[in-house]
């Protein structure tokens, strides 16, 4: 979908009484909504459209220089990933001990940390029994969906 075409549609929606419009062209879908309360219009694009729109603006990938070290081989450690977006906490309270430490053995279903999302404290449990090898996130830092939180050497 041509960016100039999208801009024309945005302008038409802003100037009209239409509150929402959805278009699809060649498998690319775009939905434009504006709020009736005179707030700024809200525009939402389908995720499939984003790479197409920005691919031309990105520089072409280049081969890495010969001086760079080779990538580290994949490890046999199990990755415990965040199931949600939020804030990572290693302990149940600021003055409490951490749930787990590096070198500590954990059981299947044992609580490893908390991820706070929308004022809800979500306990993240281990999905494998084993030994904690690495804590991959700093306490109090934001985490993304599917971000690796811990590396566990499976038992």
C-alpha positions in Angstrom: 0.0 0.0 0.0 1.4 3.3 -1.0 2.3 5.7 1.8 1.0 8.7 -0.1 -2.3 6.9 -0.5 -2.5 6.2 3.2 -1.8 9.9 4.0 -4.7 10.9 1.6 -7.1 8.5 3.4 -6.0 9.9 6.8 -6.7 13.5 5.7 -10.1 12.5 4.3 -11.0 10.7 7.6 -9.9 13.7 9.7 -12.0 16.1 7.6 -15.1 14.0 7.4 -17.8 12.7 9.9 -16.5 9.1 9.4 -15.2 7.7 12.7 -13.6 4.5 11.4 -12.5 3.0 8.1 -10.8 -0.3 7.3 -9.1 -0.9 3.9 -7.5 -4.0 2.5 -5.3 -4.1 -0.6 -3.1 -7.0 -1.8 -3.3 -8.7 1.6 -2.4 -5.6 3.5 -5.0 -4.3 5.9 -5.2 -0.8 7.5 -7.7 0.4 10.0 -8.1 4.1 10.8 -10.2 5.3 13.7 -10.8 8.7 15.2 -12.5 9.4 18.6 -15.8 11.2 18.7 -14.7 13.2 21.7 -12.5 15.5 19.6 -9.4 13.9 20.9 -6.5 13.3 18.4 -7.3 10.6 15.9 -5.9 7.1 16.6 -4.4 5.2 13.7 -3.6 1.5 13.7 -1.8 -0.4 11.0 -1.8 -4.2 10.7 1.5 -5.6 11.8 2.0 -7.3 8.4 2.1 -3.8 6.8 5.0 -2.4 9.0 7.9 -4.4 7.3 6.7 -3.5 3.9 6.5 0.3 4.6 9.9 0.5 6.2 11.9 -2.1 4.3 12.8 0.5 1.6 14.1 3.0 4.2 16.5 0.5 5.9 20.0 0.2 4.6 20.9 -3.1 3.0 22.5 -5.7 5.3 26.2 -6.0 5.0 28.6 -8.8 5.9 30.3 -8.4 9.3 33.9 -7.3 9.3 36.4 -10.1 9.5 37.8 -8.8 12.9 34.5 -9.6 14.7 34.5 -12.8 16.8 32.4 -15.6 15.6 28.9 -15.9 17.2 28.8 -18.0 20.4 27.5 -21.5 19.7 24.0 -22.3 21.0 24.0 -23.5 24.6 22.2 -26.4 26.1 20.6 -24.2 28.7 16.8 -23.9 29.0 15.5 -20.4 28.6 12.8 -19.3 31.0 11.0 -16.5 29.1 8.5 -13.8 30.2 5.0 -14.6 29.3 4.0 -11.0 29.5 5.2 -7.4 29.2 5.9 -5.7 32.5 8.5 -4.9 35.2 10.8 -7.7 36.5 11.3 -8.2 40.2 13.5 -10.9 41.8 11.9 -10.8 45.2 8.3 -10.6 46.5 9.1 -7.3 48.3 11.9 -4.7 48.3 13.2 -5.9 51.6 12.7 -9.6 51.0 15.2 -12.2 49.8 15.3 -13.0 46.1 13.3 -16.0 45.0 16.3 -17.7 43.4 20.1 -17.1 43.1 22.6 -18.3 40.5 23.7 -21.8 41.4 20.5 -22.6 43.2 18.4 -25.7 42.2 14.8 -25.1 41.3 11.9 -27.5 41.0 9.4 -27.6 38.2 6.7 -25.0 39.1 9.0 -23.2 41.6 8.5 -19.4 41.6 11.5 -17.7 40.0 10.4 -14.0 40.0 7.5 -11.6 39.6 6.6 -9.6 36.5 4.3 -6.7 37.4 1.8 -5.8 34.6 -0.9 -3.2 35.1 -0.5 -3.2 38.9 -0.9 -7.0 39.0 2.0 -9.1 40.4 2.4 -12.2 38.3 4.6 -15.0 39.7 6.7 -16.6 37.0 7.3 -20.3 37.7 10.0 -22.5 36.3 8.9 -24.7 33.5 11.8 -27.1 34.1 13.7 -28.5 37.1 17.4 -27.7 37.2 20.0 -25.3 38.4 19.9 -21.5 37.8 22.9 -20.6 35.6 22.2 -16.9 34.8 19.7 -14.2 35.7 19.3 -12.3 32.4 17.4 -9.2 33.6 18.3 -6.6 36.2 15.8 -6.2 39.1 13.3 -3.4 38.5 13.8 -3.3 34.7 11.1 -3.6 32.1 10.8 -6.9 30.2 9.1 -7.7 26.9 7.0 -10.6 25.9 9.1 -13.7 25.3 12.3 -12.0 26.7 14.7 -14.5 28.3 14.6 -14.0 32.1 16.7 -17.0 33.3 19.0 -19.7 31.9 18.5 -23.0 33.6 20.7 -26.1 33.3 18.0 -28.8 33.1 18.3 -31.7 35.5 
